[in-house]
Every structure is written in C-alpha cells, then in structure tokens.
Amino acid sequence: MSFEQQSQKASEKIHSGRVFSSLPMPEGVEALVIEASVGPLTAIHAPVAEGVKGKGTALFIPGFTGSKEDFYELFALLPQRGWDVWAYSQRGQGDSVAPSGIESYGRDQTASDALEVAAIITQATACDGIHLLGHSFGGLVAQATVIKDPSPFRSLTLMSSGPHGWPGRKADIRERLLNSGGVDLWRLDNPDKADWPDDRLDPLQRFLRERSERTSTDQLIGAIDQLANVHDTTFEVKDTGLPALVFHGIDDIYAWPQEWQHRMAILLGARYEIIPDAAHCPNGENPVPTADLLDDFWSKH
C-alpha cells in the first residue's frame, strides 16, 4: 500500500464529532472522533493559525478524572505559535468509548491507544514525528507509550507527572468508588450539589458534573492502580533517547513530590521548569507561560 493510500485510510479513521457538554470550545478548535481499535475515542484538534508558519505536531494525553477539554486554553494559544495540536479523551474518559472491566484499563492498553492515535494522526497529516505530552496520570501513559515504541515521537513532555507511584495511593477514592453503587466521583465529592438543576451550576461545574457522569468507574479504578504502581520507568524512558521536558506549577504539591519530579528530570537529562502562579494544572491555571515553554522546547527538537 502506498503512503498516499495509507494516509487516505488513516484519514477515514478521523471524522467530525460533537462538542462535549456546556464548556465553550475556543475558536479554531474542532471536535473529532478517532476510530481506534478499542472503539471511538473523542478528540480535539487545532490546526496552525492562518498566516503562521507551521512548526510541527503535538499530541496531548489528559490525566486522572480528566479529558481532552482540559487543554482548551493551550489549544487557543499554540496554533498562533505554529503548532498543529491534538488531544484525545482516553478510553473510559468523558465521551470516549468505555470498555467494561478494570482489566481493560491497564498500562499496556492505554499505551497502545496512544500509539494507535499517534499513528493515525501521523498518517493522516503526513507530519514528521509528534511531540507527545502527558499530564499527571497521562504522563504515566506517555512514558509507557514511548517505552513501547518511541519511533513516532520527536520528544516527550511530562506535565505535573512523576516517575512512579506508591502503595495505597488514592486507596480511599478507590474504595469509595467500589462502594458507591454507581454514583459518580463528582457527586461523591459534592453531595450538596449532586441534584442541583443545571441552571444553578456555572458552565465549568456543569461540565465537571457531566464529565464525571460519563466517565467509567472501571477507568478511574484502573487509573488509580496505575498511579499506585511503584515501578520506576525513568531509565526505560531515558533509553528511548527522546529529548524530554519535565515541568509543573510552583504550587503543585499533592500529586507527586516536586523533588521526585526534579530528580526524574536530572536522571533523564531532561529540561526542568516551574510555571509561576500555577499548581497541578498549569495548562489552565497559567496557560500563556505554559504555551511559551512548550513552544520553546518543541522548537529546539
């Protein structure tokens, strides 16, 4: 099969989707569906802005309780800097396909999804490699992805993500989910607002509630099990030879110890940065310097 035929076949796996929930999507961003082996994975895409010279392509993987919408703010900025950016909701997140069973959400499955999405994007756009970014839990998925096969990627960025987990991590949330009788995590955390009508919630809260309703409990438990995994993949990532960036917000103190992230960067030979006026989600808490950092790092690789 020729490359043109492969590209056409890949493009057939990407089609228009629907905007999820009530959160306004930035201008220039499009909702898509990527037909992966596991089923339809919902995605967003923001092409390089008109009149701007293109620099390359990047793929974003969201974190625990997250989804593609977490990157809206960055997707409003990066195309102006020359980047063609893509993100997808992982299996079981938001409006993506959600196979049943906790065993469907292991590290091998989530990494395989990322590789397949990267392959479809590469073939559909004929891009020359992808810059891969994982946020928090998505960073664990991104590490497993490049360990599995680094060849589709030009670099690896770990945003607010660490080298490994620890025993009992989020065990309380895991137990609450298992004993919830199907009640979603947002409602467990916000019992006073659980049954409020939509018009009593602001757009962000409505979005968070709907995303939580649609997110698979099996996915959350599978993600927790990955987050608690004590295996340190730092040297396996280093062996890929990919340039790496490790960064987090200055007030990011709960997900991973900052000293772990710094040590990981040193061992990887990675660039290490701290975003001011941000915590665990610099993508939304302080997106302009975050976009500037990504632009600078990717442009050098």
LOGU-561028 format. One record per residue: z, x, y of N, C-alpha, C in turn. Coordinates in steps of 0.1 Angstrom, whole numbers, padded with zeros to 4 digits, always signed. Atoms other than C-alpha are relative to their C-alpha. Example, Ala and Ser with C-alpha at 12.3 -4.5 7.8 and 13.67 -1.06 7.14 Angstrom:
+0000+0009-0012+0078+0123-0045+0000+0009+0012/+0000-0009-0011+0071+0137-0011+0008-0008+0011/
END
This chain:
+0000+0008-0012+0000+0000+0000+0000+0009+0013/+0001-0008-0012-0010+0014+0034+0012-0002+0009/-0011+0002-0009+0016+0019+0062-0002-0013+0008/+0003+0012-0007-0001-0009+0081+0004-0013-0008/-0004+0011+0009+0003-0032+0051+0015-0001-0001/-0014+0000+0001+0039-0022+0047+0007-0005+0013/-0006+0005-0012+0046-0028+0084-0002-0015+0001/+0002+0015-0001+0030-0063+0082+0009-0007-0010/-0010+0007+0009+0051-0071+0051+0014+0000+0005/-0013-0001-0006+0082-0059+0069+0002-0010+0011/-0001+0009-0012+0074-0079+0100+0002-0015-0005/-0002+0013+0005+0072-0110+0078+0014-0003-0004/-0014+0002+0004+0108-0105+0069+0009-0002+0013/-0007+0002-0012+0118-0109+0106-0006-0012+0007/+0006+0011-0007+0114-0142+0123+0010-0006+0010/-0008+0005-0011+0128-0162+0152+0012-0008-0006/-0012+0007+0004+0164-0176+0149+0005-0008+0011/-0006+0008-0010+0187-0197+0169+0012+0007+0006/-0012-0006-0006+0213-0187+0194+0012-0006-0006/-0012+0005+0007+0247-0190+0177+0011-0004+0010/-0011+0005-0007+0274-0211+0193-0002-0001+0015/+0001+0003-0014+0281-0215+0230+0000+0012+0010/-0001-0012-0008+0283-0179+0242-0014+0002+0006/+0013-0002-0006+0254-0174+0267-0006+0013-0004/+0007-0013+0004+0229-0148+0254-0007+0006+0013/+0006-0006-0012+0218-0123+0281-0015-0001+0000/+0014+0001-0001+0183-0125+0294-0006+0013-0006/+0008-0011+0006+0158-0104+0275+0005+0003-0015/-0004-0001+0014+0177-0107+0242-0005-0011-0008/+0005+0011+0009+0162-0127+0213+0008-0001-0012/-0007+0003+0013+0178-0143+0183-0010+0001-0011/+0010-0001+0011+0162-0134+0150+0008-0002-0013/-0005+0000+0013+0167-0137+0113-0007+0011-0008/+0006-0010+0009+0161-0108+0089+0002-0004-0014/-0001+0004+0014+0153-0118+0054+0003+0012-0009/-0005-0011+0008+0173-0094+0033+0001-0004-0015/-0002+0004+0014+0178-0093-0005+0011-0009-0002/-0012+0008+0001+0212-0109-0001-0003-0014+0005/+0002+0012-0007+0197-0137+0020-0002+0002+0015/+0003-0002-0014+0191-0143+0057+0012+0005+0008/-0010-0007-0009+0211-0120+0080-0005-0003+0014/+0004+0003-0014+0211-0132+0116+0001+0012+0008/+0001-0013-0007+0203-0106+0142-0003-0004+0015/+0005+0000-0014+0197-0100+0179-0008+0013+0003/+0009-0011-0003+0170-0077+0194-0002-0001+0015/+0003-0001-0014+0165-0065+0229-0010+0012+0002/+0010-0011-0002+0132-0045+0235+0002+0007+0013/-0001-0008-0012+0128-0018+0260-0005-0008+0012/+0003+0008-0012+0126-0033+0295-0014+0003+0005/+0013-0002-0005+0092-0038+0311+0000+0011+0011/+0001-0010-0010+0081-0008+0330+0008+0012-0002/-0009-0011+0003+0106+0015+0314-0005+0008-0012/+0005-0008+0011+0096+0044+0292+0009-0001-0012/-0009+0001+0012+0109+0039+0256+0004+0013-0005/-0006-0012+0005+0132+0065+0242+0002+0000-0015/-0003+0000+0014+0139+0052+0207+0006-0013-0004/-0005+0012+0006+0155+0026+0185+0015+0002-0005/-0014+0000+0005+0192+0018+0177+0004-0012-0007/-0005+0011+0008+0209-0004+0152+0015+0000+0000/-0015+0002-0002+0245-0018+0157+0005-0008-0012/-0007+0007+0011+0269-0029+0129+0013-0004+0005/-0013+0005-0006+0298-0051+0140+0012+0002-0009/-0012-0003+0007+0334-0048+0129+0007-0012-0006/-0009+0010+0006+0362-0068+0113+0001-0012+0009/+0000+0013-0007+0361-0105+0124-0011-0001+0010/+0010-0001-0010+0330-0095+0144-0013-0007-0004/+0014+0004+0003+0293-0104+0146-0009+0006+0010/+0010-0006-0009+0261-0095+0164+0003-0002+0015/-0002+0003-0014+0272-0112+0196+0010+0009+0007/-0009-0010-0006+0298-0085+0202-0007+0010+0009/+0007-0010-0007+0271-0064+0216-0009-0005+0011/+0008+0006-0011+0257-0088+0242+0000+0009+0013/-0001-0008-0012+0269-0067+0271-0008+0013+0000/+0008-0012+0002+0254-0035+0258-0015-0003+0000/+0014+0003+0001+0221-0052+0250-0006-0005+0013/+0005+0003-0013+0218-0063+0286-0002+0013+0008/+0000-0013-0008+0221-0026+0297-0010+0010-0006/+0007-0011+0006+0205-0004+0271-0016+0000+0001/+0014+0001-0002+0169-0017+0274-0005+0006+0013/+0004-0006-0013+0169-0007+0310+0001+0015+0000/-0001-0014+0001+0177+0028+0299-0010+0005-0010/+0011-0005+0009+0147+0029+0275+0003-0002-0015/-0003+0001+0014+0163+0018+0242-0004-0014-0006/+0003+0012+0008+0150-0008+0217+0012-0002-0009/-0012+0001+0007+0182-0022+0203+0001-0012-0009/-0001+0010+0010+0190-0043+0173+0015-0001-0005/-0013+0001+0006+0222-0057+0158-0001-0012-0010/+0000+0011+0009+0229-0080+0128+0015-0003-0003/-0013+0004+0005+0259-0100+0116-0001+0003-0015/-0001-0004+0014+0269-0086+0082+0001-0012-0009/-0002+0011+0010+0269-0107+0051+0014-0006+0002/-0013+0007-0001+0296-0134+0055+0006-0001+0014/-0005+0001-0013+0300-0129+0092-0008-0011+0008/+0006+0010-0009+0293-0159+0116-0011-0008-0008/+0011+0008+0006+0259-0175+0107-0009+0008-0009/+0007-0007+0010+0247-0149+0083+0003-0006-0014/-0002+0004+0013+0244-0156+0046+0013+0005-0005/-0013-0004+0005+0277-0156+0028+0001-0002-0015/-0002+0002+0015+0277-0150-0010+0014-0002-0003/-0014+0003+0004+0308-0162-0028+0006+0012-0008/-0007-0010+0008+0334-0139-0043+0003+0013+0008/-0004-0012-0008+0353-0110-0028-0008+0012-0005/+0007-0011+0005+0334-0087-0051-0014+0002+0006/+0013-0001-0007+0303-0094-0030+0000+0008+0013/-0002-0007-0013+0317-0075-0001+0006+0014-0001/-0004-0014+0002+0323-0040-0014-0008+0009+0009/+0006-0010-0008+0313-0008+0003-0015+0002-0003/+0014-0002+0005+0281-0004-0018-0009-0011+0005/+0008+0011-0005+0269-0039-0009-0003+0000+0015/+0002+0000-0015+0275-0037+0028-0009+0012+0005/+0009-0012-0004+0259-0002+0030-0014-0003-0004/+0014+0003+0004+0229-0014+0010-0007-0010+0010/+0006+0009-0010+0224-0043+0035-0004+0008+0012/+0004-0008-0012+0224-0018+0064-0012+0008-0002/+0012-0008+0003+0199+0004+0047-0012-0009-0001/+0012+0009+0000+0176-0025+0040-0004-0005+0013/+0003+0004-0013+0179-0038+0075-0007+0011+0008/+0006-0012-0006+0171-0003+0088-0015+0002-0005/+0013-0002+0006+0141-0001+0065-0010-0010+0005/+0009+0011-0005+0127-0035+0076-0003+0003+0015/+0003-0003-0014+0131-0025+0113-0009+0011+0002/+0009-0012-0001+0115+0009+0108-0014-0004-0003/+0014+0003+0004+0085-0005+0090-0006-0010+0010/+0006+0010-0009+0081-0035+0114-0004+0006+0013/+0002-0006-0013+0083-0013+0145-0007+0013+0000/+0006-0014+0001+0069+0020+0133+0008+0010+0008/-0008-0009-0008+0098+0037+0150+0002+0013-0008/-0002-0013+0006+0105+0073+0143+0015+0003-0002/-0015-0002+0003+0141+0070+0130+0008-0009+0009/-0009+0009-0006+0170+0049+0140+0014+0007+0003/-0014-0004-0003+0203+0057+0158+0009-0011-0005/-0009+0010+0006+0230+0040+0138+0014+0000+0007/-0013+0001-0006+0262+0027+0155+0008-0010-0008/-0009+0010+0006+0291+0011+0137+0013-0001+0008/-0013+0003-0008+0321-0005+0155+0011-0003-0010/-0012+0003+0008+0355-0003+0138-0003-0001-0015/+0004+0001+0014+0350-0017+0103-0015+0003-0002/+0014-0004+0000+0313-0014+0110-0002+0015-0001/+0001-0014+0001+0319+0023+0113+0002+0005-0014/-0001-0004+0015+0331+0025+0077-0013-0004-0007/+0013+0004+0006+0299+0006+0067-0010+0010+0004/+0010-0010-0004+0278+0030+0088+0002+0013-0007/-0003-0012+0007+0295+0060+0072-0005-0001-0014/+0005+0001+0014+0288+0047+0037-0015-0001+0000/+0014+0001+0000+0253+0039+0047-0007+0013+0001/+0007-0013-0001+0243+0074+0058+0003+0009-0011/-0003-0008+0012+0261+0089+0028-0009-0004-0011/+0009+0006+0010+0240+0066+0006-0014+0005+0002/+0013-0005-0003+0208+0077+0024-0001+0002+0015/+0001-0003-0014+0206+0095+0057-0014+0000+0006/+0014-0003-0005+0168+0097+0059-0005-0010+0010/+0005+0008-0010+0162+0066+0080+0006+0002+0014/-0007-0001-0012+0185+0078+0108-0001+0013+0007/+0000-0012-0009+0185+0102+0137+0014+0004+0004/-0014-0004-0004+0222+0101+0145+0009-0011-0005/-0011+0009+0003+0255+0084+0137+0010-0001+0011/-0010+0002-0011+0278+0069+0163+0011-0009-0006/-0011+0008+0005+0313+0057+0153+0008-0004+0012/-0007+0005-0012+0329+0035+0180+0013-0006-0005/-0013+0005+0003+0366+0029+0176+0002-0001-0015/+0000+0000+0015+0364+0038+0139+0006+0013-0005/-0007-0012+0005+0383+0063+0117-0006+0004-0013/+0005-0006+0012+0379+0084+0086+0004-0007-0013/-0004+0006+0012+0398+0063+0061+0011-0010+0004/-0010+0009-0002+0424+0036+0057+0013+0004-0005/-0013-0003+0005+0459+0034+0044+0005-0012-0008/-0005+0011+0009+0478+0014+0017+0007-0011+0008/-0006+0012-0007+0488-0021+0028-0005-0004+0013/+0006+0003-0013+0466-0021+0058-0004-0015+0001/+0003+0014-0002+0463-0057+0071+0004-0009-0012/-0004+0008+0012+0481-0069+0039+0005-0014+0004/-0006+0013-0004+0498-0096+0059-0011-0010+0003/+0012+0008-0003+0464-0110+0071-0006-0004-0014/+0006+0003+0013+0451-0108+0035+0007-0011-0007/-0008+0010+0006+0480-0128+0022-0001-0013+0007/+0002+0013-0007+0477-0154+0049-0013-0007-0003/+0013+0006+0003+0440-0159+0042+0000-0006-0015/+0000+0005+0014+0446-0162+0004+0008-0013-0001/-0009+0012+0001+0473-0188+0010-0003-0011+0011/+0003+0009-0012+0456-0206+0039-0005-0014-0004/+0006+0013+0004+0440-0234+0018-0013-0002+0007/+0013+0002-0006+0407-0227+0035+0000+0000+0015/-0001+0000-0015+0420-0226+0071-0005+0013+0005/+0006-0013-0005+0401-0200+0091+0010+0008+0008/-0010-0009-0006+0418-0170+0107+0003-0003+0015/-0002+0004-0014+0413-0182+0144+0011-0011+0000/-0010+0011+0000+0432-0214+0136+0014+0005-0005/-0013-0005+0005+0459-0195+0117+0007+0008+0012/-0005-0007-0011+0463-0173+0148+0003-0008+0013/-0001+0009-0012+0460-0202+0173+0003-0014-0004/-0002+0014+0005+0477-0232+0157+0002-0010+0011/-0002+0010-0011+0485-0248+0191-0014-0005+0005/+0013+0003-0005+0447-0248+0199-0009-0004-0011/+0008+0001+0012+0434-0254+0164-0009-0013+0001/+0008+0012+0000+0423-0290+0170-0003-0005+0014/+0004+0003-0013+0416-0289+0207-0015-0004+0000/+0014+0002-0002+0383-0305+0217-0007+0011+0007/+0007-0012-0006+0356-0281+0228+0001+0001+0015/+0000-0001-0014+0358-0290+0264+0014+0005+0006/-0012-0006-0004+0394-0278+0265+0000+0016-0002/+0001-0014+0002+0383-0243+0255-0011+0006+0009/+0011-0006-0007+0363-0219+0276-0011+0005-0010/+0011-0003+0009+0329-0207+0262+0004+0011-0010/-0004-0011+0010+0344-0175+0247+0009-0005-0011/-0009+0005+0010+0372-0193+0230-0007-0010-0010/+0007+0008+0009+0348-0219+0216-0009+0008-0009/+0008-0009+0009+0326-0191+0203+0009+0006-0010/-0009-0006+0009+0355-0174+0187+0005-0009-0011/-0004+0010+0010+0366-0206+0170-0011-0003-0009/+0011+0003+0009+0332-0214+0157-0004+0011-0009/+0004-0011+0009+0325-0179+0145+0010+0001-0011/-0010-0001+0010+0358-0179+0127-0002-0011-0011/+0002+0011+0009+0350-0213+0111-0012+0004-0010/+0012-0003+0008+0316-0199+0099+0002+0013-0009/-0001-0013+0007+0329-0165+0087+0007-0002-0014/-0005+0001+0013+0336-0162+0050+0014+0006-0002/-0013-0006+0003+0372-0157+0039-0002+0011-0010/+0003-0011+0009+0358-0136+0010-0004+0012+0007/+0005-0012-0008+0341-0114+0036+0012+0007+0006/-0011-0006-0007+0373-0109+0055+0009+0007-0010/-0009-0007+0010+0393-0100+0024-0007+0012-0005/+0008-0012+0004+0365-0077+0012+0001+0011+0011/+0000-0010-0011+0365-0060+0047+0014+0006+0000/-0013-0005+0001+0403-0057+0045+0002+0011-0011/-0001-0009+0011+0400-0040+0012-0007+0013+0003/+0007-0012-0004+0375-0016+0026+0009+0008+0010/-0008-0007-0010+0397-0009+0056+0013+0007-0005/-0012-0006+0006+0427-0001+0033-0004+0011-0009/+0005-0010+0009+0406+0023+0012+0004+0014+0006/-0006-0013-0005+0423+0058+0015-0010+0011-0001/+0009-0011+0002+0392+0078+0006-0006+0004+0013/+0005-0006-0012+0382+0101+0034-0014+0005-0002/+0014-0003+0002+0344+0103+0038-0005+0010+0010/+0004-0008-0011+0344+0128+0066-0010+0011-0004/+0009-0011+0004+0329+0157+0047-0013-0005-0007/+0013+0006+0005+0304+0135+0029-0009-0004+0012/+0008+0002-0011+0292+0124+0063-0005+0012+0006/+0004-0013-0005+0291+0160+0075-0012+0005-0008/+0011-0006+0009+0269+0169+0045-0013-0007+0003/+0013+0007-0003+0242+0144+0058-0007+0008+0010/+0007-0008-0011+0235+0168+0087-0003-0008+0012/+0004+0008-0011+0232+0139+0111+0009+0004+0012/-0009-0001-0012+0244+0145+0147+0009-0012+0002/-0009+0011+0000+0274+0124+0153+0008-0001+0014/-0008+0003-0012+0293+0108+0182+0012-0008-0004/-0012+0008+0003+0329+0096+0179+0006-0004+0014/-0006+0004-0013+0344+0076+0208+0008-0013-0001/-0008+0012+0000+0369+0049+0216+0005-0002+0014/-0006+0003-0013+0387+0033+0246+0013+0008+0001/-0012-0007-0003+0416+0051+0262+0012-0007-0005/-0011+0008+0004+0439+0023+0252-0001-0005-0014/+0002+0004+0014+0427+0019+0216+0011+0007-0008/-0012-0006+0007+0460+0024+0198+0004-0007-0013/-0004+0008+0011+0461-0002+0170-0008+0002-0013/+0008+0000+0012+0431+0001+0147+0001+0013-0008/-0002-0013+0006+0432+0039+0140+0007+0009+0010/-0006-0010-0009+0454+0066+0154-0011+0008+0007/+0010-0008-0007+0435+0084+0181-0002+0014-0005/+0001-0013+0005+0444+0117+0167-0008+0001-0013/+0008+0000+0012+0427+0107+0134-0015+0001+0004/+0014+0001-0005+0395+0099+0153-0004+0014+0006/+0003-0013-0005+0397+0132+0172-0002+0011-0011/+0001-0009+0011+0403+0152+0141-0013-0002-0008/+0012+0002+0006+0374+0135+0124-0012+0005+0007/+0011-0005-0009+0351+0144+0153-0001+0015-0002/+0000-0014+0002+0362+0180+0150-0006+0005-0013/+0005-0004+0013+0356+0182+0113-0015-0003-0002/+0014+0004+0001+0322+0165+0117-0009+0010+0009/+0008-0007-0011+0312+0189+0146-0006-0010+0009/+0006+0011-0008+0307+0157+0165+0004+0000+0014/-0004+0002-0014+0308+0149+0202+0011-0011+0000/-0012+0009-0001+0341+0132+0211+0002-0004+0014/-0001+0005-0014+0345+0109+0241+0010-0011+0000/-0009+0011-0002+0371+0085+0255-0005-0008+0012/+0005+0009-0011+0360+0055+0276+0012-0005+0008/-0011+0005-0008+0383+0047+0305+0000-0016+0001/-0001+0015-0002+0395+0011+0312-0005-0008-0012/+0004+0007+0012+0389+0001+0276+0010+0003-0011/-0009-0002+0012+0407-0003+0243-0009+0001-0012/+0007+0000+0013+0392-0012+0209-0014-0004+0001/+0014+0005-0001+0360-0028+0222-0006+0005+0013/+0006-0005-0012+0345-0006+0249-0014-0006+0003/+0013+0007-0002+0312-0024+0243+0001-0012+0009/-0002+0011-0008+0327-0054+0260+0009+0002+0012/-0010-0002-0010+0356-0041+0279-0004+0009+0012/+0006-0008-0011+0337-0014+0299-0014+0005-0004/+0013-0003+0006+0301-0016+0289-0009+0010+0008/+0009-0009-0007+0284+0004+0317+0002+0015-0004/-0001-0013+0005+0300+0038+0309-0003+0002-0015/+0003-0001+0014+0296+0030+0272-0015+0001-0002/+0014-0001+0001+0259+0024+0277-0005+0014+0005/+0004-0013-0006+0256+0056+0298+0003+0011-0011/-0004-0010+0010+0274+0076+0270-0011-0001-0011/+0009+0001+0011+0251+0062+0243-0014+0005+0004/+0013-0004-0005+0220+0068+0264+0000+0016+0000/-0001-0015-0001+0231+0105+0270+0000+0006-0014/+0000-0005+0014+0239+0111+0233-0013-0001-0007/+0012+0002+0008+0209+0095+0218-0012+0008+0006/+0012-0007-0007+0185+0111+0244+0000+0015-0004/+0000-0014+0004+0196+0145+0231-0003+0002-0015/+0003-0001+0014+0188+0137+0195-0012-0009-0004/
END
